[in-house]
Amino acid sequence: MKVLMIGGTGLISSSIVPLLLARGDEVAILSRGVSDRPLPAGCSHIPGDRTAPGFEQLIAEAPRFDCVIDMVCYRPEDAASSIRAFAGKTGQYIFTSTIDVYRKPAGRYPYREDEPFVGIGDYAIDKVACELLFRDAYERDGFPVTVIRPAATYGDRHLPVHSLGRSTTYLDRLMRGKPIVVHGDGSSLWVSCHADDVAGAFAGAAGNEGAIGRSYHAAGEEWVTWNEHHAILAEAIGAPPPTLVHIPTDALVELAGERAELVRDNFQYHDIFDNSAARDDLGFRYTIPLRVGLPGWYASLVEADLIENSDGDPFEDRLIDTWARVIARGTAELGGAR
């Protein structure tokens, strides 16, 4: 099978390509060639930018592909361009979406693929618009789209997520036993999935005619609270048990501003997903538990010298001190009323 990967050197795509090559697929990667990740051996390279004016002409001049896997379609104009470019040029187009397309909180848990769309934040809103364009093209003209919605994915050199953003100072704080800010009481549920497992969903979808016109989750299956997540991560990387400082979500968003955007838009809600459709149709399997996958992920960040010294960013310490003063002042003022 001839497969075109649009953006083939990213976190998930770097894990997809070896699976395709191992089963004998012929893989071409369309990319700008500016990533610090090398092109996988055994692939051909098509230099190009999917957002450039000449993208559609580039595809028109390229050979027909049995399957296209698009990892970098972020905006509705990208989706519209792909529909024009690949109509009649491929037997299947796999769109990489996100679980962030759903409304929050969910109507039921775990999320299923038919949960209504809302999308919070520009990234999610744009992905919703892309999905709607592809759905319309499939229903109107038979455009052969398959949608895969990964949740939080980690892997080689990928930055962590936590209540104050994506900085690696969080990991430095864990290793040094510094306190960690956690949104709310830390009881909202969260899942993470290693890129190698997520890649299995894409490989299982590629060339799978039964997946055309359908949408699938590719998410972790260890449903853990954020409190548990921090503890599992600390243990996995050899850090001491974490000291967690809980700040109510509304207060944290107010105090931390942009640093708490992920909490406001995502982390305060339960993020757990039903993978049964991907297991049944695509052969998706969750095979890398957190305690197995996290040590290698952390080692890749250390090896790449990506762990920042938390002493250079005193914000979290200032935030913790401020919250302690708020609690102390409130306790003093209300103590007599108890």
C-alpha positions, -999 to 999 in steps of 0.1 A, spaced: 0 0 0 12 35 -9 8 59 21 14 96 22 21 111 56 16 149 58 39 159 86 58 127 93 84 137 119 62 147 149 55 129 181 28 105 169 38 103 132 74 93 141 58 62 158 33 55 129 59 53 101 79 23 115 47 3 119 37 10 82 72 1 70 73 -30 90 43 -44 73 56 -35 39 39 -3 31 55 23 8 57 56 27 62 91 14 65 120 38 54 155 28 70 180 51 89 213 51 121 195 62 127 219 92 121 195 121 150 185 143 137 149 141 153 131 111 131 116 84 126 79 91 149 56 71 131 39 43 107 67 34 107 90 4 105 128 10 82 152 -8 93 188 2 62 210 7 41 231 30 5 221 34 -4 258 41 14 272 11 -5 284 -20 11 257 -42 0 227 -20 -30 216 -41 -9 218 -73 18 198 -56 -7 170 -48 -22 172 -83 13 164 -97 20 137 -72 11 100 -78 -21 86 -64 -19 72 -28 -39 44 -13 -40 63 20 -32 98 32 -25 104 69 -27 141 77 -10 150 110 -10 188 106 -45 198 95 -53 224 121 -76 250 105 -108 248 85 -90 263 55 -65 234 57 -94 209 57 -111 226 27 -78 225 9 -73 188 16 -108 179 4 -101 197 -29 -66 182 -32 -73 146 -24 -108 140 -38 -101 113 -64 -64 111 -54 -66 87 -25 -87 57 -13 -86 70 23 -78 102 41 -71 100 78 -76 132 97 -59 137 131 -84 154 153 -85 157 191 -107 147 220 -109 185 227 -137 188 202 -162 177 228 -184 197 251 -172 198 287 -183 184 310 -195 154 291 -231 142 291 -219 108 303 -185 92 311 -164 79 296 -167 100 265 -180 82 234 -174 93 198 -210 106 195 -206 132 223 -218 166 210 -191 190 198 -184 224 214 -147 229 216 -131 252 241 -103 275 229 -91 283 194 -73 250 188 -104 229 196 -128 252 178 -108 249 146 -106 211 149 -144 211 153 -147 231 121 -124 208 103 -143 177 114 -176 193 102 -161 200 68 -149 164 64 -182 150 76 -201 170 51 -177 160 23 -181 124 32 -219 125 34 -223 147 3 -196 134 -20 -182 102 -4 -149 118 5 -132 88 22 -123 103 56 -115 85 88 -111 106 120 -88 97 149 -90 116 181 -60 112 203 -61 124 239 -30 134 259 0 117 242 36 115 255 68 103 240 103 111 230 112 147 241 76 158 244 69 184 270 49 175 301 15 189 310 5 201 345 -17 227 362 6 256 352 12 248 316 39 227 298 72 239 312 97 213 323 104 232 355 76 211 368 98 180 365 127 198 381 104 207 411 94 171 414 130 158 414 140 184 440 110 178 463 95 213 458 58 216 462 36 213 431 4 233 425 -27 212 416 -60 225 405 -90 219 426 -88 190 450 -69 170 424 -97 144 419 -106 151 382 -97 121 361 -70 121 335 -54 98 309 -21 97 290 -11 74 262 24 67 248 28 77 212 37 41 202 3 29 214 -15 58 197 3 50 165 -12 16 165 -47 31 160 -34 50 129 -17 19 115 -49 -1 121 -70 25 103 -47 29 73 -61 8 44 -91 -3 66 -122 2 44 -145 -4 73 -130 27 91 -140 51 63 -167 75 75 -161 67 112 -144 84 141 -122 68 168 -106 75 201 -69 67 207 -65 74 244 -49 61 276 -68 35 296 -54 41 331 -80 65 346 -61 83 373 -68 114 393 -44 143 390 -32 135 425 -24 100 414 -8 112 381 17 133 400 25 105 424 29 79 395 51 103 376 73 111 406 78 74 413 86 66 377 113 92 373 129 85 407 116 117 425 104 117 461 66 115 468 53 149 457 40 176 480 8 188 464 -7 223 470 -44 224 461 -59 256 449 -95 259 438 -98 260 401 -115 294 399 -90 309 422 -61 293 403 -73 306 370 -77 341 385 -43 341 402 -23 324 374 -39 339 343 -25 324 311 -5 298 329 -38 282 340 -54 281 306 -52 243 304 -69 240 337 -97 264 327 -103 247 293 -95 211 300 -80 197 332 -108 207 356 -130 182 338 -128 145 337 -109 134 306 -116 97 302 -126 80 269 -142 48 256 -117 31 232 -139 1 224 -145 12 187 -108 15 181 -101 -18 198 -128 -36 178 -122 -20 143 -85 -9 144 -69 -34 167 -59 -6 191 -43 -18 223 -31 1 254 2 -18 260 25 7 277 15 14 313 25 48 327 51 32 350 67 16 320 65 45 295 73 75 318 109 66 327 121 65 291 101 97 283 118 115 311 152 102 301 147 116 266 141 150 280 172 148 302 193 135 273 182 165 252 189 189 280 153 201 281 148 201 319 147 237 330 160 248 364 129 258 385 150 284 404 149 305 372 111 307 374 99 317 409 62 321 399 50 288 414 67 295 447 52 330 447 18 315 439 20 290 467 31 317 492 2 339 481 -23 311 485 -10 303 520 -14 340 530 -50 339 516 -58 309 537 -41 323 568 -60 356 565 -93 339 559 -88 316 588 -80 345 611 -110 365 600 -135 336 601 -121 318 631 -144 334 655 -175 325 635 -170 287 637 
